[in-house]
């Protein structure tokens, strides 16, 4: 998801700089506009302070969703807290957080389709959904405290016969 987002941002002439942070060394596409600069950084937010990398950044898109953050919700919350603190210290005005539609829970009385008006009610036995709900709450609190804008993305899991999600 991050690679595709970087590609889209590099195609947008309104964006002058994209800071792409990943804990692994990854290849990134070249900017297609002379007005856009790509700054790829290898940074592990769990140990490295992301604040210097966010200096002068208007928006942060937090897409971390890896095996270790799924297995241990405390890791996911800790990473988000570090990113939000860095965003606040750099004066960032907007944050996008990756969550999951699983935060709505699998309840028999859920409306179909579920809309944003539906309250978050993750199933208690699903740690991943609980972690995503907690991350959303942390991000909402941060946005209220800082006055920054917040967008929560809740993609759904898709299934197909004979294939993985």
Secondary structure as UniProt FT lines:
FT   HELIX           2..10
FT   TURN            13..14
FT   STRAND          17..22
FT   TURN            34..35
FT   STRAND          37..42
FT   TURN            45..47
FT   HELIX           51..54
FT   TURN            55..56
FT   STRAND          59..62
FT   HELIX           67..71
FT   HELIX           73..90
FT   STRAND          94..98
FT   HELIX           101..104
FT   TURN            108..109
FT   TURN            116..117
FT   TURN            124..125
FT   HELIX           127..146
FT   STRAND          149..153
FT   TURN            161..162
//
